[in-house]
Amino acid sequence: MANYQRGSYEPRARIDFISLSKFRDEYLEYIKTSKSKNYFLTVQNSFKRLLDFSGDINLNRIDVRLLDKFLTSTFARTKSGTSLYYRTLKAAFSKAVIWNYLSENPFKKIKAPKVAKSFPFFISEIELKIIIEHAQKDYLKVLFTTAYYTGMRLGELLNMKWNWIDFKQNIITVQCSATFTTKSKKERIIPISPILRSQLSNQLPKVI
């Protein structure tokens, strides 16, 4: 319907028709270079779950009723997974509105699934020593030690480079690059403990 205001004529934005699978492909291509690999895989899996439930229907046929059924059936199997699907798909559908594939985001009419919060699990230094004693490879010992004393995420640990480490200042600078982005998209500095410094320096003595 056209929009009339003070004698002016403003045509309503045209809504383009697109299937769920084609929108998924376009959205994944859009976030491929701007989001982390883990987030990309999460979005990819969220779309897969929705496609398995709804079939490859037109995007504008996905309404509140369908999504309620999807989230309810998924919640019975995985509560945390449902919350994740909700957040990632809601963001995707907001982009669909901006791209004129939808007139409104149906997820905005649905309350986010409530998941009971659990306290994070921590291990003691004694337990860390037991883990290291059973690690058969030296690089695993360094990986476990670094994880324990820095609190770095798995993606950060696996993408860590030697140029992140400054032995003179005893710091690790978690850096973003063309192939890796931190969860917050920001770099941060982490102090190196004496125990971790010893482990790292033994792996690359020439750095000292």
ROFI-331032 format. One record per residue (C-alpha): x, y, z. Coordinates in steps of 0.02 Angstrom, whole numbers, padded with zeros to 5 digits, always signed. Layout:
residues N
XYZ...
This chain:
residues 208
+00000+00000+00000+00065+00172-00044+00108+00294+00093+00033+00471+00082+00094+00612+00192+00064+00798+00166+00027+00771-00016+00186+00672-00048+00186+00499-00121+00306+00371-00049+00296+00198-00126+00312+00057-00002+00474-00044-00013+00453-00193-00127+00466-00363-00043+00570-00485-00145+00528-00669-00139+00666-00792-00094+00672-00970-00030+00741-01011+00142+00890-01104+00069+00936-00962-00049+00924-00835+00090+01033-00948+00199+01166-00955+00063+01163-00766+00039+01170-00732+00226+01313-00855+00254+01411-00774+00114+01378-00604+00195+01444-00654+00367+01586-00763+00303+01719-00628+00312+01647-00522+00453+01612-00655+00586+01716-00788+00671+01724-00965+00602+01633-01033+00754+01491-00908+00733+01480-00950+00548+01463-01135+00587+01332-01098+00720+01227-00999+00597+01250-01134+00466+01188-01267+00588+01042-01158+00645+00980-01142+00466+01001-01329+00441+00889-01365+00591+00757-01243+00530+00762-01313+00353+00746-01491+00419+00591-01437+00515+00504-01322+00390+00568-01382+00223+00635-01264+00090+00485-01147+00089+00475-00964+00040+00552-00854+00173+00393-00750+00196+00296-00908+00240+00395-00927+00400+00281-00851+00530+00267-00845+00720+00163-01005+00728+00291-01106+00629+00436-01039+00731+00346-01074+00895+00326-01255+00842+00508-01264+00785+00577-01194+00948+00460-01299+01056+00508-01462+00970+00693-01417+00977+00684-01363+01160+00628-01539+01208+00792-01607+01140+00918-01470+01178+00880-01318+01284+01046-01229+01258+01042-01269+01072+00868-01193+01055+00926-01031+01136+01073-01026+01015+00962-01058+00863+00844-00921+00921+00981-00789+00937+01070-00827+00774+00913-00845+00669+00837-00688+00744+00990-00591+00687+00979-00669+00514+00795-00627+00495+00829-00448+00547+00947-00438+00400+00811-00512+00290+00701-00363+00335+00840-00242+00288+00863-00334+00123+00676-00320+00086+00644-00507+00094+00527-00483+00244+00416-00341+00302+00448-00386+00485+00549-00507+00589+00436-00645+00660+00566-00686+00794+00532-00518+00876+00359-00581+00925+00431-00734+01011+00511-00734+01183+00686-00805+01193+00691-00981+01267+00744-00976+01449+00892-01086+01493+00949-01117+01671+01117-01037+01700+01256-01149+01762+01417-01100+01846+01577-01120+01744+01683-01272+01782+01860-01245+01844+02000-01368+01874+02135-01353+02007+02323-01347+01979+02333-01525+02043+02208-01581+01913+02304-01485+01780+02463-01578+01827+02373-01744+01810+02310-01694+01637+02485-01640+01583+02563-01801+01649+02445-01901+01537+02475-01791+01384+02588-01887+01265+02638-01739+01155+02737-01587+01213+02629-01467+01113+02475-01530+01207+02559-01496+01373+02594-01317+01317+02417-01299+01251+02338-01357+01414+02455-01248+01519+02419-01095+01412+02232-01125+01422+02238-01142+01612+02346-00989+01650+02272-00870+01520+02088-00918+01505+02104-00903+01316+01964-00975+01210+01993-01131+01105+01991-01033+00942+02121-00912+01011+02233-01054+01069+02226-01143+00902+02264-00982+00807+02399-00920+00925+02562-00864+00842+02735-00839+00915+02728-00653+00873+02585-00637+00997+02709-00672+01137+02820-00536+01211+02942-00618+01332+03019-00450+01379+02855-00380+01442+02784-00550+01491+02623-00528+01394+02522-00616+01260+02428-00503+01139+02280-00596+01066+02270-00525+00889+02144-00525+00747+02201-00565+00571+02133-00598+00397+02101-00780+00445+02053-00761+00628+01941-00644+00728+01915-00647+00916+01739-00666+00983+01734-00483+01036+01823-00429+00875+01947-00340+00987+02128-00376+01031+02174-00397+01213+02329-00417+01321+02354-00562+01442+02497-00571+01569+02612-00723+01564+02637-00815+01729+02810-00882+01775+02753-01063+01749+02682-01025+01577+02835-00924+01529+02944-01074+01569+02837-01189+01462+02833-01069+01314+03018-01025+01319+03065-01209+01318+02971-01227+01155+03063-01083+01072+03226-01044+01165+03290-00927+01030+03151-00802+01068+03230-00757+01235
